[in-house]
Amino acid sequence: MTAPRPRWAGLLESAALLTVLRVPALAATSTRGVLPWAPLVGLVLGGLAAGIGTAGAHLVSPLTGAVLAVALLAALTRGLHLDGLADTADGLGPLRGRERALQVMRQGDVGPFGVLTLVLTLLLQVATGAALLSGDGGWLAVWTAAVVARLAMTRTGLPGVPTAEGSSLGRSVAGTVSLPWLTGCIAATLVLAGGAAWLVRGADSAWQLPVAAAAGLLAAELLRVRASARLGGVNGDVMGAMGEVAATVVLLVAATLTQP
């Protein structure tokens, strides 16, 4: 008889894969709860990034705060999502067939497309983060971006989402997310982001973060569609890339909308 899963096992499973947090061995051997609980992991990571970003902005400069926030997220996630972004860029960038693209993505090195995409993405994240942290309540966008990034990854666990050939992670998390659960997580994120912006910046700003969040999710979905067409489905690299793209677009749109 199979032993029952411990309470909060899904959250521990998600933290085991998506962060550097040490968790019990039982949680580290399963991936069932990784994607459903990813938004909550993002809520914690986003809070830490927003906190250090705000501190850096006040103590030194908004640019310093933005660099610290991006660096902290990279450190707390072991750079896995950034690595996925670079590998996905190498796989999707050049004109090559499906098998060759997957082979390139499985290699340990990073090619020119990956390097260029990684550098430009990090520069954009830091630049927009600095612009946001220079204004009142800019930390809310940093926090929101981290949550939306994990929402984008959670979307890949819906039933019917194709998995790229050879992706053990893709197969293990396929179908682990229900549509009502994802819908509830997205709705809660939009409401909380809008409500927080209302409290911090006023009613006129309440719509900005929800719009930025929606734009981030749309950008990640476009990437998923493109990856599925080229690769035959999603894998761990594509999930990480979707998260980074979603976060970057949230920061970009938020920074654009909040400019005076």
LUMRO-639201 format. One record per residue (C-alpha): chain; residue in one letter; x, y, z; residue number from 1. Coordinates in steps of 0.2 Angstrom, whole numbers. Example, Ala and Ser with C-alpha at 12.3 -4.5 7.8 and 13.67 -1.06 7.14 Angstrom:
BEGIN
lolum; torza; east; north; up; zaza
A; a; 62; -22; 39; 1
A; s; 68; -5; 36; 2
//
This chain:
BEGIN
lolum; torza; east; north; up; zaza
A; m; 0; 0; 0; 1
A; t; 7; 17; -5; 2
A; a; 10; 29; 9; 3
A; p; 0; 45; 9; 4
A; r; 9; 60; 3; 5
A; p; 13; 72; 18; 6
A; r; 4; 88; 19; 7
A; w; 11; 102; 9; 8
A; a; 21; 89; -1; 9
A; g; 17; 98; -17; 10
A; l; 25; 115; -11; 11
A; l; 40; 106; -5; 12
A; e; 42; 97; -22; 13
A; s; 40; 114; -31; 14
A; a; 53; 122; -19; 15
A; a; 65; 107; -22; 16
A; l; 66; 110; -41; 17
A; l; 63; 128; -43; 18
A; t; 74; 135; -29; 19
A; v; 90; 131; -19; 20
A; l; 80; 127; -4; 21
A; r; 85; 111; 5; 22
A; v; 69; 100; 7; 23
A; p; 66; 83; 14; 24
A; a; 72; 69; 3; 25
A; l; 54; 63; -1; 26
A; a; 49; 79; -9; 27
A; a; 65; 80; -19; 28
A; t; 61; 64; -28; 29
A; s; 44; 69; -35; 30
A; t; 38; 82; -47; 31
A; r; 19; 80; -46; 32
A; g; 17; 96; -36; 33
A; v; 31; 107; -45; 34
A; l; 20; 116; -57; 35
A; p; 4; 118; -47; 36
A; w; 13; 126; -33; 37
A; a; 25; 136; -43; 38
A; p; 16; 153; -42; 39
A; l; 17; 152; -23; 40
A; v; 36; 149; -24; 41
A; g; 36; 164; -36; 42
A; l; 27; 174; -22; 43
A; v; 41; 171; -10; 44
A; l; 55; 174; -22; 45
A; g; 47; 190; -28; 46
A; g; 45; 196; -11; 47
A; l; 63; 193; -7; 48
A; a; 68; 201; -24; 49
A; a; 57; 216; -21; 50
A; g; 64; 218; -4; 51
A; i; 82; 218; -8; 52
A; g; 79; 229; -24; 53
A; t; 70; 242; -13; 54
A; a; 84; 242; 0; 55
A; g; 98; 244; -14; 56
A; a; 88; 258; -22; 57
A; h; 87; 267; -6; 58
A; l; 104; 264; 1; 59
A; v; 114; 266; -16; 60
A; s; 104; 269; -32; 61
A; p; 89; 261; -42; 62
A; l; 101; 253; -54; 63
A; t; 110; 245; -39; 64
A; g; 93; 239; -32; 65
A; a; 88; 232; -49; 66
A; v; 105; 222; -51; 67
A; l; 103; 215; -34; 68
A; a; 85; 210; -37; 69
A; v; 90; 201; -53; 70
A; a; 105; 193; -46; 71
A; l; 96; 187; -30; 72
A; l; 83; 178; -41; 73
A; a; 96; 170; -52; 74
A; a; 105; 164; -36; 75
A; l; 90; 157; -28; 76
A; t; 84; 148; -43; 77
A; r; 102; 141; -47; 78
A; g; 101; 151; -64; 79
A; l; 90; 137; -71; 80
A; h; 77; 148; -79; 81
A; l; 91; 159; -87; 82
A; d; 99; 143; -93; 83
A; g; 83; 137; -101; 84
A; l; 81; 154; -109; 85
A; a; 98; 152; -117; 86
A; d; 96; 134; -123; 87
A; t; 79; 138; -130; 88
A; a; 86; 153; -140; 89
A; d; 99; 141; -147; 90
A; g; 86; 128; -152; 91
A; l; 74; 140; -159; 92
A; g; 85; 153; -167; 93
A; p; 94; 145; -181; 94
A; l; 85; 137; -196; 95
A; r; 87; 119; -191; 96
A; g; 76; 103; -190; 97
A; r; 67; 97; -175; 98
A; e; 79; 83; -170; 99
A; r; 94; 95; -172; 100
A; a; 86; 108; -162; 101
A; l; 83; 97; -148; 102
A; q; 100; 90; -149; 103
A; v; 108; 107; -147; 104
A; m; 97; 111; -132; 105
A; r; 103; 96; -123; 106
A; q; 121; 101; -125; 107
A; g; 129; 109; -110; 108
A; d; 137; 123; -120; 109
A; v; 128; 140; -125; 110
A; g; 129; 146; -143; 111
A; p; 129; 163; -150; 112
A; f; 110; 165; -150; 113
A; g; 109; 159; -132; 114
A; v; 122; 172; -127; 115
A; l; 114; 186; -136; 116
A; t; 97; 182; -129; 117
A; l; 103; 180; -111; 118
A; v; 113; 196; -112; 119
A; l; 99; 207; -119; 120
A; t; 86; 199; -107; 121
A; l; 97; 203; -92; 122
A; l; 100; 221; -98; 123
A; l; 82; 224; -101; 124
A; q; 77; 217; -84; 125
A; v; 90; 228; -75; 126
A; a; 86; 243; -85; 127
A; t; 67; 242; -83; 128
A; g; 69; 237; -64; 129
A; a; 80; 252; -61; 130
A; a; 66; 263; -69; 131
A; l; 53; 255; -58; 132
A; l; 63; 256; -42; 133
A; s; 66; 275; -45; 134
A; g; 47; 278; -43; 135
A; d; 35; 275; -29; 136
A; g; 29; 257; -28; 137
A; g; 40; 251; -41; 138
A; w; 44; 236; -31; 139
A; l; 27; 229; -34; 140
A; a; 31; 226; -52; 141
A; v; 47; 217; -47; 142
A; w; 36; 206; -36; 143
A; t; 23; 203; -49; 144
A; a; 35; 199; -62; 145
A; a; 42; 184; -52; 146
A; v; 24; 177; -49; 147
A; v; 19; 179; -67; 148
A; a; 35; 170; -72; 149
A; r; 29; 155; -62; 150
A; l; 11; 156; -68; 151
A; a; 18; 155; -86; 152
A; m; 27; 139; -82; 153
A; t; 12; 132; -73; 154
A; r; 2; 134; -89; 155
A; t; 13; 120; -97; 156
A; g; 6; 108; -85; 157
A; l; -12; 109; -91; 158
A; p; -19; 93; -99; 159
A; g; -16; 92; -118; 160
A; v; 0; 102; -118; 161
A; p; 12; 92; -129; 162
A; t; 29; 87; -123; 163
A; a; 45; 88; -133; 164
A; e; 53; 71; -137; 165
A; g; 65; 66; -124; 166
A; s; 60; 78; -110; 167
A; s; 58; 68; -94; 168
A; l; 53; 83; -84; 169
A; g; 40; 87; -97; 170
A; r; 32; 70; -96; 171
A; s; 33; 70; -77; 172
A; v; 23; 86; -75; 173
A; a; 11; 84; -90; 174
A; g; -7; 85; -84; 175
A; t; -3; 90; -66; 176
A; v; -12; 107; -67; 177
A; s; -30; 108; -68; 178
A; l; -38; 123; -78; 179
A; p; -49; 129; -63; 180
A; w; -33; 129; -52; 181
A; l; -23; 139; -65; 182
A; t; -38; 151; -68; 183
A; g; -39; 154; -49; 184
A; c; -21; 157; -48; 185
A; i; -21; 170; -62; 186
A; a; -36; 178; -56; 187
A; a; -29; 180; -38; 188
A; t; -13; 187; -45; 189
A; l; -22; 200; -55; 190
A; v; -33; 205; -41; 191
A; l; -19; 206; -28; 192
A; a; -8; 216; -40; 193
A; g; -21; 228; -44; 194
A; g; -27; 230; -26; 195
A; a; -9; 232; -20; 196
A; a; -6; 245; -34; 197
A; w; -22; 254; -28; 198
A; l; -16; 255; -10; 199
A; v; 2; 260; -14; 200
A; r; 0; 272; -29; 201
A; g; -19; 276; -30; 202
A; a; -34; 271; -39; 203
A; d; -28; 278; -56; 204
A; s; -13; 265; -56; 205
A; a; -23; 250; -51; 206
A; w; -25; 244; -69; 207
A; q; -7; 245; -74; 208
A; l; 0; 229; -65; 209
A; p; -14; 218; -71; 210
A; v; -11; 224; -89; 211
A; a; 8; 221; -87; 212
A; a; 4; 204; -80; 213
A; a; -8; 199; -94; 214
A; a; 5; 205; -107; 215
A; g; 19; 194; -99; 216
A; l; 7; 179; -99; 217
A; l; 3; 182; -118; 218
A; a; 22; 184; -122; 219
A; a; 25; 167; -113; 220
A; e; 11; 159; -123; 221
A; l; 17; 165; -139; 222
A; l; 34; 157; -135; 223
A; r; 26; 141; -130; 224
A; v; 17; 140; -147; 225
A; r; 33; 144; -156; 226
A; a; 42; 131; -147; 227
A; s; 29; 118; -149; 228
A; a; 29; 121; -168; 229
A; r; 48; 119; -169; 230
A; l; 51; 106; -155; 231
A; g; 35; 96; -155; 232
A; g; 31; 102; -137; 233
A; v; 38; 109; -122; 234
A; n; 53; 104; -111; 235
A; g; 61; 110; -95; 236
A; d; 71; 123; -105; 237
A; v; 56; 130; -113; 238
A; m; 47; 131; -96; 239
A; g; 62; 141; -90; 240
A; a; 62; 152; -105; 241
A; m; 43; 156; -104; 242
A; g; 46; 161; -86; 243
A; e; 60; 173; -90; 244
A; v; 51; 180; -105; 245
A; a; 35; 183; -95; 246
A; a; 45; 192; -81; 247
A; t; 54; 203; -93; 248
A; v; 38; 208; -102; 249
A; v; 30; 212; -86; 250
A; l; 44; 223; -81; 251
A; l; 44; 232; -98; 252
A; v; 26; 235; -99; 253
A; a; 25; 241; -81; 254
A; a; 39; 253; -83; 255
A; t; 31; 260; -99; 256
A; l; 14; 262; -91; 257
A; t; 21; 270; -75; 258
A; q; 31; 283; -83; 259
A; p; 25; 301; -79; 260
//
